[in-house]
Amino acid sequence: MRTENSSNRILIIIIAILLIANIATLAVLLTGKKARTEHTGRMRSFLKTEAGFNEQQLQRFDSVRADYKAQAKILLSGMQDDKQANLRQLAGSDFSDSVLLRAATAAAADQQKVEMNMLEHLRRIRNLCTPAQRAVFDTGFYRILSKAAEEKKKEN
């Protein structure tokens, strides 16, 4: 009996953490358009000034960015739908262990899709680079992303 209660408690904590992470991801991506625009501007500026992108590469970057935004929007919409369906299932199942586990697994899978989309986006940007530009990109892109994350923390 005690093991079942502690297992339930652990599952509820895991689901709560995953739901909070999903909600935070949605909030960041659906709000803060200004921050995203500044981030995009920073990345574009980095690619132009530090990596030495030419106009053709910058146009391709704009295309890659537009594709990423479209894919992210689809993923986020699906995550919202999945979250609502999972919450309805939880309520309908009296929060059974199996439904808790399925909800946590689904939330983790959704989060993985978002992360993979973002990482693939970075790879696509990197693939726009010449071999010489890749060295600059590889050592500098993290700095740009870190600055954006620091500014987000300050805003919150």
N, C-alpha and C positions, 0 to 999 in steps of 0.2 A: 504494500500500500504506500509506504513511504517513498519507495523508488519511483512509483508511478507519479506521485505528486511532484517529486523533484524533476522527473523527466518532463512533465507537463509545464512546470515552471520554466525550465530551460528552453523548451520549444516556444513558449510564449515570449520569452525575452528575445530569442533569435528572430522571431517574426516581427516583434516590435522594432528591433534594430533595423531589420531589412525594410520595413515599411517607412520608417523615419528616413532611411537613406534614399529610398525611392522618392519620397515626398520632397526631400531636400534637393535631389537632382532635378525633379520637375520644377520646383520653385526657382532654382538657379537658371535653368534653361528657358523657362517660360516668362520670367521677369528679368529685369536687369538688362534690357536690350542695349542700353547705353554702354554698360560694361562690356558686353559682347562686341559691340561696334568698336570700342576702344581697343579691346584685345585683338580684333581682326586688324585694326589699323596698325597696332604695334607689330603684329606678325608680318603684315605686308611691308611695313617700314623696315623691319629687320631683314626680310628677304631682299629688299631693294638695296638698302645701304650697306649692310654687313655681308650678306651672301652674294651680292652683286647680280641679282636677277635683272634680266633685260625685260623690255616691254612684253614680248611674247610669253616669257615665263610668268610674268605678273598676270597676264590675261588668263593663262592656264590655271594659275593659283586661284583667281577669282572664280573660275569654272569649278574647280575642285571644292572650293569653299561653298559654293552654291549647292553642289551635289550633297555635300556633308550636311548642310542645314536642312535640306529636303529629307534626307534619310533620318536625321535626328528627330525631325518633327513627326515623321511616321512612327518611329520607335516610341517616342514619348506618348503619342496618342494611344498606341497599343498598350503601353505600360499602364496608363490611366484606366483603360477598359479592363485590363487584367486585374488591376488592384480592386476595382469595384466588384468584379465577379468573385474574386477571392474573399472579399469581405462578406458578400452575400452568402457564399458557401459556408464560411465560418459560423455565421449567425444561424444558418439553416441546419448545421450539423451539431449544434450545441458545443462548438469548439472541440470537436473530437481530435485525438492525437493524429490520426491519419490525415485529416483535413488541414490541421496546423502544419504538418510536415509538407503536404502538397503546396500549401500557400507559401511557405518559406522557400521551397525549392523553386517555385514559379517566380517569386520575387528575385531570388538570386540569379536565375536564368535571364530575367529581364535586365538586371543590372549588368550582367556580363555582356549582353548585346550592346548596351550603351557604351561600355568601356571598349569593346572591340571596335565599334564604329569610330570612336574617337582615335584609337590607336591606328586604325586603318587610314584614317584621314591624315594623320601625321606621316605615315608611310607614303601616301600619295603625294604629299607636299615634298617629302624628301626625294621621291623619284623624279621630281621636276628639276632637281639640281644636277649640275654637271659634276664630275668627280671632284673637282677642286672645291665647288660650292658645298658638297656634302660634308666635308670636314668642318666647314664653318657652321653649317646647319646642325650637325651632330653635337657640336660643343656649345651652341648658342640657343637652340630652340627651348631648352629647359629653362633657361634664364627668363625668357619671355613669358612662358607659362607660369613660372614661379611668381613673377611680378604681378600677373593678373590674379593669382590666388591670394597673394598678400593683400592686394587692394580690396578684394572681396571680403576678406576677414576684417579689414578696417571698416568697411561699409556696414557690416553686421555688428 
